Amino acid sequence: MTRRIGMIVPPADGAVPPEAYGLFPSGINFTARGLALRELSIEGYTEVIDRVLDLARALREEDGAEAISLMGTSLSFFRGKAFNDELVERMGEATGVPATTMSNAIRDALRTVGARRIAVGTAYTEQVNTLLRAYMEDIGFEVLALESLGLSGVAEIQAVGEDELVRLGEFSKQQSGDAAEGVLISCGGLHTLTLAPRLEARIGVPVVTSAMAGVWASARLLGITSTDPRLGQLALAAASAA
C-alpha cells in the first residue's frame, strides 16, 4: 500500500524536494505545497509563517496526506523552541495526523547518531545563524563552531553545489578544533542527497543534513524507515536503535 506524506516547503512552486523520492522511490507518495518564502530572514519568515496551518489542512483534506512535515529548518526555529513545539502541536490538531518540522528532524537525527557537541555549516546570514545557535543550545547541543555561506535567497541556496558543501563541512569541523562529534549542514534548500557519506569519509564523524533528516523524520511519522547508505551514519545508527 502506498502511503501519503504532505510537505510544506518554502518555494512558491511547491515542488517536492529531490531527497524525498531519492530516499523513497516507491512506497510513499509525496505531495507539497509552497509558502512562497521571499527570503531567509526574520522578515521573510514572518510574512509566511501564518500560512502553515492552512497549507497543512489542504495537504490533509485535498491531498489525503497521512502525515505532515514543515520542510524548512529556519522557518521552524526562528522563534525558538517553544514556538516550534507549539507549531508541531497545532499542525497535528489542525489535521488530525502526525506532524513534524525540520527543526525536530535535525534534533532527532543528531541524537540518533550520538552527536551532542557539533560543528555546523549553514546557508544562512549571520542574523539567522544567531537564531540557530540559540535554538540548538536550548535543545541540548553544544555548538563548537558555526560557519555559513551568508545566503538569503531561495534560488541561490538551491544552486549551491555539493563540492561547496563539502568544503563548508570540512571547514566547520576544523574550526571546532576537530572536537565535534558530528557535523550539521543546516538549510532544507541545500540539496544534499549524496553529501553525507562523501563528507563523513573526509572528516570521520556523522553528518546530518536538513534535507535528508527532514525526509527521514517525515517517513518515521508513518513507521517507515530507510537504510539507504546516502543517509550516511544516520542509517546505521537508526537501524541499531530500532
ChimeraX commands (.cxc) that place a marker at each C-alpha (Angstrom):
marker #1 position 0.00,0.00,0.00 radius 0.5
marker #1 position 1.33,3.42,-0.96 radius 0.5
marker #1 position 1.39,5.92,1.90 radius 0.5
marker #1 position 0.97,9.68,1.57 radius 0.5
marker #1 position 3.14,12.36,3.16 radius 0.5
marker #1 position 2.42,16.06,2.80 radius 0.5
marker #1 position 5.24,18.59,2.84 radius 0.5
marker #1 position 5.09,22.33,3.36 radius 0.5
marker #1 position 8.05,23.81,1.51 radius 0.5
marker #1 position 9.45,27.36,1.30 radius 0.5
marker #1 position 9.49,27.86,-2.53 radius 0.5
marker #1 position 6.34,29.15,-4.17 radius 0.5
marker #1 position 6.27,26.36,-6.77 radius 0.5
marker #1 position 5.56,23.74,-4.11 radius 0.5
marker #1 position 7.97,21.22,-5.62 radius 0.5
marker #1 position 8.69,18.05,-3.68 radius 0.5
marker #1 position 12.34,18.12,-2.52 radius 0.5
marker #1 position 14.52,15.74,-4.58 radius 0.5
marker #1 position 15.69,14.00,-1.41 radius 0.5
marker #1 position 12.15,12.65,-0.85 radius 0.5
marker #1 position 11.90,10.38,-3.89 radius 0.5
marker #1 position 15.66,9.91,-3.78 radius 0.5
marker #1 position 15.32,8.10,-0.45 radius 0.5
marker #1 position 11.90,6.57,-1.11 radius 0.5
marker #1 position 11.44,5.98,-4.86 radius 0.5
marker #1 position 8.45,3.76,-4.12 radius 0.5
marker #1 position 6.03,3.10,-1.30 radius 0.5
marker #1 position 5.37,6.75,-0.45 radius 0.5
marker #1 position 3.53,9.39,-2.44 radius 0.5
marker #1 position 4.91,12.82,-1.52 radius 0.5
marker #1 position 2.90,15.96,-2.16 radius 0.5
marker #1 position 3.95,19.51,-1.36 radius 0.5
marker #1 position 2.51,22.99,-1.00 radius 0.5
marker #1 position 4.63,26.13,-1.22 radius 0.5
marker #1 position 4.80,29.07,1.18 radius 0.5
marker #1 position 6.32,31.50,-1.36 radius 0.5
marker #1 position 9.09,32.50,1.05 radius 0.5
marker #1 position 10.70,35.67,-0.28 radius 0.5
marker #1 position 13.99,35.40,1.58 radius 0.5
marker #1 position 15.56,33.62,4.54 radius 0.5
marker #1 position 15.28,36.34,7.15 radius 0.5
marker #1 position 13.12,37.15,10.15 radius 0.5
marker #1 position 11.06,39.43,7.93 radius 0.5
marker #1 position 10.67,36.75,5.28 radius 0.5
marker #1 position 9.62,34.07,7.76 radius 0.5
marker #1 position 7.16,36.41,9.46 radius 0.5
marker #1 position 5.45,37.10,6.13 radius 0.5
marker #1 position 4.60,33.43,5.53 radius 0.5
marker #1 position 4.55,31.55,8.84 radius 0.5
marker #1 position 0.83,32.13,9.42 radius 0.5
marker #1 position 0.07,30.20,6.20 radius 0.5
marker #1 position 1.47,26.95,7.57 radius 0.5
marker #1 position -1.74,25.70,9.16 radius 0.5
marker #1 position -3.82,26.47,6.07 radius 0.5
marker #1 position -1.39,24.53,3.88 radius 0.5
marker #1 position -1.33,21.68,6.37 radius 0.5
marker #1 position -5.12,21.43,6.21 radius 0.5
marker #1 position -5.05,21.48,2.41 radius 0.5
marker #1 position -2.48,18.69,2.33 radius 0.5
marker #1 position -4.69,16.61,4.57 radius 0.5
marker #1 position -8.14,17.42,3.20 radius 0.5
marker #1 position -7.37,17.82,-0.51 radius 0.5
marker #1 position -4.30,15.62,-0.99 radius 0.5
marker #1 position -5.04,12.91,1.58 radius 0.5
marker #1 position -1.75,13.23,3.46 radius 0.5
marker #1 position -1.37,10.82,6.36 radius 0.5
marker #1 position 1.45,12.85,7.92 radius 0.5
marker #1 position 2.56,16.47,7.57 radius 0.5
marker #1 position 6.07,17.94,7.67 radius 0.5
marker #1 position 7.19,21.56,7.58 radius 0.5
marker #1 position 10.29,21.24,5.40 radius 0.5
marker #1 position 12.03,24.42,6.43 radius 0.5
marker #1 position 14.59,24.40,9.22 radius 0.5
marker #1 position 14.87,28.12,9.89 radius 0.5
marker #1 position 11.12,28.57,9.42 radius 0.5
marker #1 position 10.58,26.42,12.48 radius 0.5
marker #1 position 13.48,27.53,14.72 radius 0.5
marker #1 position 13.43,31.30,14.11 radius 0.5
marker #1 position 11.10,31.94,17.05 radius 0.5
marker #1 position 12.74,29.39,19.32 radius 0.5
marker #1 position 11.99,26.01,20.85 radius 0.5
marker #1 position 8.62,26.87,22.40 radius 0.5
marker #1 position 7.27,28.17,19.09 radius 0.5
marker #1 position 8.50,25.11,17.19 radius 0.5
marker #1 position 6.89,22.79,19.73 radius 0.5
marker #1 position 3.63,24.73,19.57 radius 0.5
marker #1 position 3.68,24.70,15.77 radius 0.5
marker #1 position 4.01,20.91,15.68 radius 0.5
marker #1 position 1.12,20.58,18.11 radius 0.5
marker #1 position -1.09,22.98,16.16 radius 0.5
marker #1 position -0.34,21.24,12.85 radius 0.5
marker #1 position -1.40,17.95,14.40 radius 0.5
marker #1 position -4.56,19.43,15.88 radius 0.5
marker #1 position -5.49,21.14,12.60 radius 0.5
marker #1 position -5.12,17.97,10.53 radius 0.5
marker #1 position -5.66,15.05,12.89 radius 0.5
marker #1 position -2.49,13.34,11.62 radius 0.5
marker #1 position 1.11,13.18,12.90 radius 0.5
marker #1 position 3.20,16.25,12.18 radius 0.5
marker #1 position 6.79,17.39,12.50 radius 0.5
marker #1 position 9.20,20.10,11.42 radius 0.5
marker #1 position 12.69,20.11,10.00 radius 0.5
marker #1 position 13.96,21.52,13.30 radius 0.5
marker #1 position 12.64,18.41,15.04 radius 0.5
marker #1 position 14.18,16.31,12.30 radius 0.5
marker #1 position 17.73,17.59,12.77 radius 0.5
marker #1 position 17.35,17.26,16.54 radius 0.5
marker #1 position 16.23,13.64,16.27 radius 0.5
marker #1 position 18.88,12.75,13.70 radius 0.5
marker #1 position 21.73,14.24,15.73 radius 0.5
marker #1 position 20.54,12.43,18.84 radius 0.5
marker #1 position 20.29,9.18,16.89 radius 0.5
marker #1 position 23.92,9.39,15.76 radius 0.5
marker #1 position 25.03,10.39,19.26 radius 0.5
marker #1 position 26.35,13.84,18.38 radius 0.5
marker #1 position 25.85,16.42,21.14 radius 0.5
marker #1 position 28.96,18.55,20.56 radius 0.5
marker #1 position 28.58,19.69,16.97 radius 0.5
marker #1 position 30.09,21.79,14.22 radius 0.5
marker #1 position 27.56,23.50,12.00 radius 0.5
marker #1 position 27.64,24.69,8.41 radius 0.5
marker #1 position 24.68,26.69,7.09 radius 0.5
marker #1 position 23.42,28.59,4.10 radius 0.5
marker #1 position 22.29,31.46,6.33 radius 0.5
marker #1 position 23.19,35.05,7.07 radius 0.5
marker #1 position 24.56,35.99,10.49 radius 0.5
marker #1 position 21.09,37.05,11.65 radius 0.5
marker #1 position 19.70,33.56,11.10 radius 0.5
marker #1 position 22.86,31.84,12.36 radius 0.5
marker #1 position 22.40,33.59,15.71 radius 0.5
marker #1 position 18.87,32.19,15.96 radius 0.5
marker #1 position 20.05,28.69,15.02 radius 0.5
marker #1 position 22.80,28.70,17.63 radius 0.5
marker #1 position 20.32,29.77,20.32 radius 0.5
marker #1 position 17.85,27.07,19.28 radius 0.5
marker #1 position 20.43,24.28,19.18 radius 0.5
marker #1 position 21.82,25.21,22.58 radius 0.5
marker #1 position 18.32,25.43,24.03 radius 0.5
marker #1 position 17.58,21.84,22.98 radius 0.5
marker #1 position 20.77,20.49,24.48 radius 0.5
marker #1 position 23.51,20.69,21.86 radius 0.5
marker #1 position 26.90,22.37,22.23 radius 0.5
marker #1 position 27.77,24.34,19.11 radius 0.5
marker #1 position 31.56,24.32,18.87 radius 0.5
marker #1 position 31.76,26.07,15.50 radius 0.5
marker #1 position 29.27,27.68,13.13 radius 0.5
marker #1 position 30.27,28.62,9.59 radius 0.5
marker #1 position 28.00,29.80,6.80 radius 0.5
marker #1 position 27.63,30.77,3.16 radius 0.5
marker #1 position 25.85,34.03,4.02 radius 0.5
marker #1 position 22.93,33.49,1.64 radius 0.5
marker #1 position 19.30,34.58,1.95 radius 0.5
marker #1 position 17.73,33.98,-1.47 radius 0.5
marker #1 position 15.86,30.71,-2.02 radius 0.5
marker #1 position 17.10,30.28,-5.61 radius 0.5
marker #1 position 20.74,30.99,-4.78 radius 0.5
marker #1 position 20.64,28.49,-1.93 radius 0.5
marker #1 position 19.19,25.79,-4.17 radius 0.5
marker #1 position 22.00,26.44,-6.67 radius 0.5
marker #1 position 24.81,25.62,-4.20 radius 0.5
marker #1 position 26.77,22.59,-5.37 radius 0.5
marker #1 position 27.92,19.60,-3.36 radius 0.5
marker #1 position 31.62,20.47,-3.64 radius 0.5
marker #1 position 30.97,23.76,-1.88 radius 0.5
marker #1 position 29.07,21.96,0.88 radius 0.5
marker #1 position 31.94,19.52,1.35 radius 0.5
marker #1 position 34.29,22.46,1.84 radius 0.5
marker #1 position 31.84,24.09,4.25 radius 0.5
marker #1 position 31.51,20.92,6.31 radius 0.5
marker #1 position 35.26,20.34,6.42 radius 0.5
marker #1 position 35.92,23.92,7.46 radius 0.5
marker #1 position 33.31,23.90,10.22 radius 0.5
marker #1 position 34.77,20.65,11.60 radius 0.5
marker #1 position 38.27,22.17,11.54 radius 0.5
marker #1 position 37.03,25.30,13.31 radius 0.5
marker #1 position 35.72,23.12,16.13 radius 0.5
marker #1 position 39.29,22.12,16.87 radius 0.5
marker #1 position 38.32,18.73,15.48 radius 0.5
marker #1 position 36.40,18.19,18.74 radius 0.5
marker #1 position 32.95,17.95,17.15 radius 0.5
marker #1 position 31.12,14.63,17.47 radius 0.5
marker #1 position 29.10,15.38,14.36 radius 0.5
marker #1 position 28.52,17.98,11.66 radius 0.5
marker #1 position 25.17,19.56,10.86 radius 0.5
marker #1 position 24.54,21.10,7.44 radius 0.5
marker #1 position 21.51,23.28,8.06 radius 0.5
marker #1 position 19.03,24.58,5.48 radius 0.5
marker #1 position 16.50,22.44,3.69 radius 0.5
marker #1 position 17.10,24.33,0.46 radius 0.5
marker #1 position 20.60,22.88,0.16 radius 0.5
marker #1 position 20.49,19.74,-2.00 radius 0.5
marker #1 position 22.27,17.03,-0.04 radius 0.5
marker #1 position 21.09,13.67,-1.38 radius 0.5
marker #1 position 24.62,12.29,-1.71 radius 0.5
marker #1 position 26.55,14.58,0.65 radius 0.5
marker #1 position 26.64,12.70,3.96 radius 0.5
marker #1 position 28.73,9.62,3.06 radius 0.5
marker #1 position 31.15,11.70,0.99 radius 0.5
marker #1 position 31.71,14.24,3.77 radius 0.5
marker #1 position 31.82,11.60,6.50 radius 0.5
marker #1 position 34.63,9.83,4.66 radius 0.5
marker #1 position 36.67,13.03,4.80 radius 0.5
marker #1 position 36.01,14.18,8.37 radius 0.5
marker #1 position 35.40,10.93,10.25 radius 0.5
marker #1 position 32.22,11.89,12.14 radius 0.5
marker #1 position 28.49,11.61,11.37 radius 0.5
marker #1 position 26.96,14.20,9.08 radius 0.5
marker #1 position 23.32,15.26,9.39 radius 0.5
marker #1 position 21.73,17.48,6.75 radius 0.5
marker #1 position 18.42,19.29,6.99 radius 0.5
marker #1 position 17.01,17.93,3.74 radius 0.5
marker #1 position 17.86,14.28,4.36 radius 0.5
marker #1 position 16.89,14.38,8.03 radius 0.5
marker #1 position 13.63,16.07,7.06 radius 0.5
marker #1 position 12.63,13.25,4.72 radius 0.5
marker #1 position 13.86,10.58,7.18 radius 0.5
marker #1 position 11.82,12.09,10.02 radius 0.5
marker #1 position 8.72,12.52,7.84 radius 0.5
marker #1 position 8.72,8.83,6.94 radius 0.5
marker #1 position 9.21,7.86,10.58 radius 0.5
marker #1 position 5.86,9.50,11.37 radius 0.5
marker #1 position 4.30,6.58,9.50 radius 0.5
marker #1 position 6.64,3.98,10.96 radius 0.5
marker #1 position 8.71,3.80,7.77 radius 0.5
marker #1 position 12.49,3.66,7.97 radius 0.5
marker #1 position 15.32,3.73,5.46 radius 0.5
marker #1 position 18.74,2.08,5.43 radius 0.5
marker #1 position 19.79,3.96,2.31 radius 0.5
marker #1 position 23.58,4.48,2.51 radius 0.5
marker #1 position 23.13,8.06,1.33 radius 0.5
marker #1 position 21.91,8.82,4.86 radius 0.5
marker #1 position 25.44,8.06,6.00 radius 0.5
marker #1 position 25.94,7.02,9.61 radius 0.5
marker #1 position 22.35,8.02,10.40 radius 0.5
marker #1 position 21.08,4.94,8.55 radius 0.5
marker #1 position 23.30,2.61,10.59 radius 0.5
marker #1 position 22.54,4.31,13.89 radius 0.5
marker #1 position 18.79,4.28,13.27 radius 0.5
marker #1 position 18.87,0.59,12.34 radius 0.5
marker #1 position 20.80,-0.23,15.52 radius 0.5
marker #1 position 18.32,1.71,17.64 radius 0.5
marker #1 position 15.27,0.04,16.09 radius 0.5
marker link #1:1,2 radius 0.2
marker link #1:2,3 radius 0.2
marker link #1:3,4 radius 0.2
marker link #1:4,5 radius 0.2
marker link #1:5,6 radius 0.2
marker link #1:6,7 radius 0.2
marker link #1:7,8 radius 0.2
marker link #1:8,9 radius 0.2
marker link #1:9,10 radius 0.2
marker link #1:10,11 radius 0.2
marker link #1:11,12 radius 0.2
marker link #1:12,13 radius 0.2
marker link #1:13,14 radius 0.2
marker link #1:14,15 radius 0.2
marker link #1:15,16 radius 0.2
marker link #1:16,17 radius 0.2
marker link #1:17,18 radius 0.2
marker link #1:18,19 radius 0.2
marker link #1:19,20 radius 0.2
marker link #1:20,21 radius 0.2
marker link #1:21,22 radius 0.2
marker link #1:22,23 radius 0.2
marker link #1:23,24 radius 0.2
marker link #1:24,25 radius 0.2
marker link #1:25,26 radius 0.2
marker link #1:26,27 radius 0.2
marker link #1:27,28 radius 0.2
marker link #1:28,29 radius 0.2
marker link #1:29,30 radius 0.2
marker link #1:30,31 radius 0.2
marker link #1:31,32 radius 0.2
marker link #1:32,33 radius 0.2
marker link #1:33,34 radius 0.2
marker link #1:34,35 radius 0.2
marker link #1:35,36 radius 0.2
marker link #1:36,37 radius 0.2
marker link #1:37,38 radius 0.2
marker link #1:38,39 radius 0.2
marker link #1:39,40 radius 0.2
marker link #1:40,41 radius 0.2
marker link #1:41,42 radius 0.2
marker link #1:42,43 radius 0.2
marker link #1:43,44 radius 0.2
marker link #1:44,45 radius 0.2
marker link #1:45,46 radius 0.2
marker link #1:46,47 radius 0.2
marker link #1:47,48 radius 0.2
marker link #1:48,49 radius 0.2
marker link #1:49,50 radius 0.2
marker link #1:50,51 radius 0.2
marker link #1:51,52 radius 0.2
marker link #1:52,53 radius 0.2
marker link #1:53,54 radius 0.2
marker link #1:54,55 radius 0.2
marker link #1:55,56 radius 0.2
marker link #1:56,57 radius 0.2
marker link #1:57,58 radius 0.2
marker link #1:58,59 radius 0.2
marker link #1:59,60 radius 0.2
marker link #1:60,61 radius 0.2
marker link #1:61,62 radius 0.2
marker link #1:62,63 radius 0.2
marker link #1:63,64 radius 0.2
marker link #1:64,65 radius 0.2
marker link #1:65,66 radius 0.2
marker link #1:66,67 radius 0.2
marker link #1:67,68 radius 0.2
marker link #1:68,69 radius 0.2
marker link #1:69,70 radius 0.2
marker link #1:70,71 radius 0.2
marker link #1:71,72 radius 0.2
marker link #1:72,73 radius 0.2
marker link #1:73,74 radius 0.2
marker link #1:74,75 radius 0.2
marker link #1:75,76 radius 0.2
marker link #1:76,77 radius 0.2
marker link #1:77,78 radius 0.2
marker link #1:78,79 radius 0.2
marker link #1:79,80 radius 0.2
marker link #1:80,81 radius 0.2
marker link #1:81,82 radius 0.2
marker link #1:82,83 radius 0.2
marker link #1:83,84 radius 0.2
marker link #1:84,85 radius 0.2
marker link #1:85,86 radius 0.2
marker link #1:86,87 radius 0.2
marker link #1:87,88 radius 0.2
marker link #1:88,89 radius 0.2
marker link #1:89,90 radius 0.2
marker link #1:90,91 radius 0.2
marker link #1:91,92 radius 0.2
marker link #1:92,93 radius 0.2
marker link #1:93,94 radius 0.2
marker link #1:94,95 radius 0.2
marker link #1:95,96 radius 0.2
marker link #1:96,97 radius 0.2
marker link #1:97,98 radius 0.2
marker link #1:98,99 radius 0.2
marker link #1:99,100 radius 0.2
marker link #1:100,101 radius 0.2
marker link #1:101,102 radius 0.2
marker link #1:102,103 radius 0.2
marker link #1:103,104 radius 0.2
marker link #1:104,105 radius 0.2
marker link #1:105,106 radius 0.2
marker link #1:106,107 radius 0.2
marker link #1:107,108 radius 0.2
marker link #1:108,109 radius 0.2
marker link #1:109,110 radius 0.2
marker link #1:110,111 radius 0.2
marker link #1:111,112 radius 0.2
marker link #1:112,113 radius 0.2
marker link #1:113,114 radius 0.2
marker link #1:114,115 radius 0.2
marker link #1:115,116 radius 0.2
marker link #1:116,117 radius 0.2
marker link #1:117,118 radius 0.2
marker link #1:118,119 radius 0.2
marker link #1:119,120 radius 0.2
marker link #1:120,121 radius 0.2
marker link #1:121,122 radius 0.2
marker link #1:122,123 radius 0.2
marker link #1:123,124 radius 0.2
marker link #1:124,125 radius 0.2
marker link #1:125,126 radius 0.2
marker link #1:126,127 radius 0.2
marker link #1:127,128 radius 0.2
marker link #1:128,129 radius 0.2
marker link #1:129,130 radius 0.2
marker link #1:130,131 radius 0.2
marker link #1:131,132 radius 0.2
marker link #1:132,133 radius 0.2
marker link #1:133,134 radius 0.2
marker link #1:134,135 radius 0.2
marker link #1:135,136 radius 0.2
marker link #1:136,137 radius 0.2
marker link #1:137,138 radius 0.2
marker link #1:138,139 radius 0.2
marker link #1:139,140 radius 0.2
marker link #1:140,141 radius 0.2
marker link #1:141,142 radius 0.2
marker link #1:142,143 radius 0.2
marker link #1:143,144 radius 0.2
marker link #1:144,145 radius 0.2
marker link #1:145,146 radius 0.2
marker link #1:146,147 radius 0.2
marker link #1:147,148 radius 0.2
marker link #1:148,149 radius 0.2
marker link #1:149,150 radius 0.2
marker link #1:150,151 radius 0.2
marker link #1:151,152 radius 0.2
marker link #1:152,153 radius 0.2
marker link #1:153,154 radius 0.2
marker link #1:154,155 radius 0.2
marker link #1:155,156 radius 0.2
marker link #1:156,157 radius 0.2
marker link #1:157,158 radius 0.2
marker link #1:158,159 radius 0.2
marker link #1:159,160 radius 0.2
marker link #1:160,161 radius 0.2
marker link #1:161,162 radius 0.2
marker link #1:162,163 radius 0.2
marker link #1:163,164 radius 0.2
marker link #1:164,165 radius 0.2
marker link #1:165,166 radius 0.2
marker link #1:166,167 radius 0.2
marker link #1:167,168 radius 0.2
marker link #1:168,169 radius 0.2
marker link #1:169,170 radius 0.2
marker link #1:170,171 radius 0.2
marker link #1:171,172 radius 0.2
marker link #1:172,173 radius 0.2
marker link #1:173,174 radius 0.2
marker link #1:174,175 radius 0.2
marker link #1:175,176 radius 0.2
marker link #1:176,177 radius 0.2
marker link #1:177,178 radius 0.2
marker link #1:178,179 radius 0.2
marker link #1:179,180 radius 0.2
marker link #1:180,181 radius 0.2
marker link #1:181,182 radius 0.2
marker link #1:182,183 radius 0.2
marker link #1:183,184 radius 0.2
marker link #1:184,185 radius 0.2
marker link #1:185,186 radius 0.2
marker link #1:186,187 radius 0.2
marker link #1:187,188 radius 0.2
marker link #1:188,189 radius 0.2
marker link #1:189,190 radius 0.2
marker link #1:190,191 radius 0.2
marker link #1:191,192 radius 0.2
marker link #1:192,193 radius 0.2
marker link #1:193,194 radius 0.2
marker link #1:194,195 radius 0.2
marker link #1:195,196 radius 0.2
marker link #1:196,197 radius 0.2
marker link #1:197,198 radius 0.2
marker link #1:198,199 radius 0.2
marker link #1:199,200 radius 0.2
marker link #1:200,201 radius 0.2
marker link #1:201,202 radius 0.2
marker link #1:202,203 radius 0.2
marker link #1:203,204 radius 0.2
marker link #1:204,205 radius 0.2
marker link #1:205,206 radius 0.2
marker link #1:206,207 radius 0.2
marker link #1:207,208 radius 0.2
marker link #1:208,209 radius 0.2
marker link #1:209,210 radius 0.2
marker link #1:210,211 radius 0.2
marker link #1:211,212 radius 0.2
marker link #1:212,213 radius 0.2
marker link #1:213,214 radius 0.2
marker link #1:214,215 radius 0.2
marker link #1:215,216 radius 0.2
marker link #1:216,217 radius 0.2
marker link #1:217,218 radius 0.2
marker link #1:218,219 radius 0.2
marker link #1:219,220 radius 0.2
marker link #1:220,221 radius 0.2
marker link #1:221,222 radius 0.2
marker link #1:222,223 radius 0.2
marker link #1:223,224 radius 0.2
marker link #1:224,225 radius 0.2
marker link #1:225,226 radius 0.2
marker link #1:226,227 radius 0.2
marker link #1:227,228 radius 0.2
marker link #1:228,229 radius 0.2
marker link #1:229,230 radius 0.2
marker link #1:230,231 radius 0.2
marker link #1:231,232 radius 0.2
marker link #1:232,233 radius 0.2
marker link #1:233,234 radius 0.2
marker link #1:234,235 radius 0.2
marker link #1:235,236 radius 0.2
marker link #1:236,237 radius 0.2
marker link #1:237,238 radius 0.2
marker link #1:238,239 radius 0.2
marker link #1:239,240 radius 0.2
marker link #1:240,241 radius 0.2
marker link #1:241,242 radius 0.2
view
